[in-house]
């Protein structure tokens, strides 16, 4: 099953969300470099959960295998992993305003 088949019209929104998250990390990194002269982010990557993985997760948790369940019961349809150089930046990655 393709992403488009499983996520339907929401797949574009999920891709936009992934792009926004990555942009926030880059913005934070650039701001920190400009202000303090350091590179706080060593590495980051992102992904949209594959349909197969999402289906397995929904089944394991006893949820219906539907788009609605995927978007409302599983909270990791879009994910980003950020490896920080400094401990203080780890908490900033969990902040709703990481770009400030």
Buried (B, 14 or more C-beta within 10 A) or exposed (E): EEBEEBBEEBBEEBBEBBEEBBEBBEEBBEBBEEEEEEEBBEEBEBEBBEBEBBBEBBEEEEBEEEBEBBBEBBEEBBEBEBEBBBEEBEEBBEEEEBBE
